[in-house]
Amino acid sequence: MKKRVFYKEIAYIFGIVFIAVGVALAAKSDFGVSMIAGPVYTLYLWLNQFTEIITFGTIDYSFQGIVILLAAVLVKKFHLSYLLSFATAVISGFTIDFFFWLFDFFTAEGIFFRAVIFCLSIISCAFGVACIFHTYFPPAGHELFVKEFSIHFGKNMHKVKTIYDVSFCVLSVLLNLVLFGGFVGIGIGTVITAFLNGPLIGKFTRFIENHFEFKAAFPKLEEYFEK
């Protein structure tokens, strides 16, 4: 079967948009945001009690900046791509804020409707991450950490992603207990996503690789980023 061309630049845009949509939908469903978004969402809800100036996106890219620094320490190197990765995190943060604002115009009522929204959020995030892994632009902090760690230590990327996600799920629980004394913003959906996200990313990756051939629309730009 002849594969269709999927431009890497489009994959980058798809990745940022679908991840942002997934995070916003998860928050709207009120079943609990994804484990990756959990710590940031918990901090956002806590700070929102005192001020509305700080947005989810602002906290998110600040947090990812810390993750990028941690990745640099673990692999014992620092490239210009890490700074570009932070730029991706900033773009992603603004995109998430946009969808938070956009979805604020409708109300998720009823367990069935909320469940549908939650399922769509998982699918959207997993597809977005799979797309991000097929572009030459530096991924945001979380994806960069998984990618760099996997390559440096020779580990399976999807297994590392699953462990990374579960770790953030645990961090979300701890932050909730410390800041709220209970669970706010995370729930059964957070736990479900922690175990499903990695396998779903793997399935989406295999699907798009079986049906599409990834090429750069701007080869010279790809060469620059892959130096």
MOZI-V323156 format. One record per residue. N is the residue number from 0. RES is the residue in one small letter. D_FIRST is the distance of its C-alpha to the first C-alpha in Angstrom with 2 decimals. Layout:
# MOZI-V323156
[[N/RES/D_FIRST] [N/RES/D_FIRST]]
This chain:
# MOZI-V323156
[[0/m/0.00] [1/k/3.77] [2/k/6.28] [3/r/9.47] [4/v/12.76] [5/f/15.16] [6/y/18.56] [7/k/20.65] [8/e/23.70] [9/i/22.26] [10/a/21.31] [11/y/25.00] [12/i/26.31] [13/f/24.14] [14/g/25.39] [15/i/29.02] [16/v/28.96] [17/f/27.20] [18/i/29.42] [19/a/32.45] [20/v/31.64] [21/g/31.20] [22/v/34.55] [23/a/36.36] [24/l/35.08] [25/a/36.07] [26/a/39.53] [27/k/39.80] [28/s/38.96] [29/d/41.89] [30/f/40.27] [31/g/40.18] [32/v/38.09] [33/s/35.53] [34/m/37.11] [35/i/36.19] [36/a/37.94] [37/g/40.70] [38/p/43.20] [39/v/42.88] [40/y/43.18] [41/t/46.20] [42/l/47.88] [43/y/47.09] [44/l/48.72] [45/w/51.67] [46/l/52.30] [47/n/51.84] [48/q/55.06] [49/f/56.96] [50/t/55.12] [51/e/52.29] [52/i/51.91] [53/i/49.49] [54/t/46.02] [55/f/43.24] [56/g/41.21] [57/t/44.18] [58/i/44.62] [59/d/40.90] [60/y/40.53] [61/s/43.90] [62/f/42.80] [63/q/39.57] [64/g/41.77] [65/i/43.51] [66/v/40.24] [67/i/39.23] [68/l/42.65] [69/l/42.28] [70/a/38.97] [71/a/40.77] [72/v/43.59] [73/l/41.43] [74/v/39.35] [75/k/42.52] [76/k/41.16] [77/f/40.95] [78/h/38.68] [79/l/38.66] [80/s/35.27] [81/y/37.26] [82/l/39.26] [83/l/36.17] [84/s/34.87] [85/f/38.10] [86/a/37.50] [87/t/34.18] [88/a/36.19] [89/v/38.70] [90/i/36.12] [91/s/34.62] [92/g/38.17] [93/f/38.94] [94/t/35.70] [95/i/36.63] [96/d/40.13] [97/f/38.81] [98/f/36.90] [99/f/39.92] [100/w/41.98] [101/l/39.58] [102/f/39.23] [103/d/42.98] [104/f/43.41] [105/f/42.29] [106/t/43.59] [107/a/41.61] [108/e/43.84] [109/g/43.46] [110/i/41.80] [111/f/38.80] [112/f/38.03] [113/r/38.54] [114/a/36.21] [115/v/33.42] [116/i/34.02] [117/f/34.04] [118/c/30.69] [119/l/29.17] [120/s/30.80] [121/i/29.19] [122/i/25.67] [123/s/26.37] [124/c/27.79] [125/a/25.07] [126/f/22.30] [127/g/24.60] [128/v/25.19] [129/a/21.50] [130/c/21.14] [131/i/24.32] [132/f/23.08] [133/h/20.36] [134/t/22.85] [135/y/25.34] [136/f/28.21] [137/p/30.49] [138/p/29.93] [139/a/32.94] [140/g/35.39] [141/h/33.91] [142/e/30.40] [143/l/32.08] [144/f/34.28] [145/v/31.50] [146/k/29.43] [147/e/32.52] [148/f/33.99] [149/s/30.86] [150/i/30.48] [151/h/34.24] [152/f/34.88] [153/g/31.63] [154/k/30.80] [155/n/27.64] [156/m/26.97] [157/h/26.18] [158/k/29.30] [159/v/31.38] [160/k/30.22] [161/t/31.35] [162/i/34.70] [163/y/35.16] [164/d/34.64] [165/v/37.08] [166/s/39.61] [167/f/39.57] [168/c/40.04] [169/v/43.18] [170/l/44.36] [171/s/43.99] [172/v/46.20] [173/l/48.80] [174/l/49.02] [175/n/49.42] [176/l/52.22] [177/v/53.97] [178/l/53.74] [179/f/53.93] [180/g/55.19] [181/g/52.43] [182/f/48.87] [183/v/48.05] [184/g/44.56] [185/i/42.90] [186/g/42.68] [187/i/40.65] [188/g/37.59] [189/t/38.02] [190/v/38.07] [191/i/35.03] [192/t/33.00] [193/a/34.21] [194/f/32.46] [195/l/29.34] [196/n/28.39] [197/g/27.26] [198/p/25.01] [199/l/23.54] [200/i/22.80] [201/g/21.03] [202/k/18.85] [203/f/18.09] [204/t/17.39] [205/r/14.83] [206/f/13.17] [207/i/13.11] [208/e/12.12] [209/n/8.97] [210/h/8.10] [211/f/10.20] [212/e/11.55] [213/f/15.30] [214/k/17.49] [215/a/21.17] [216/a/22.43] [217/f/25.69] [218/p/25.19] [219/k/28.96] [220/l/29.37] [221/e/26.82] [222/e/28.81] [223/y/31.97] [224/f/30.89] [225/e/29.46] [226/k/32.69]]
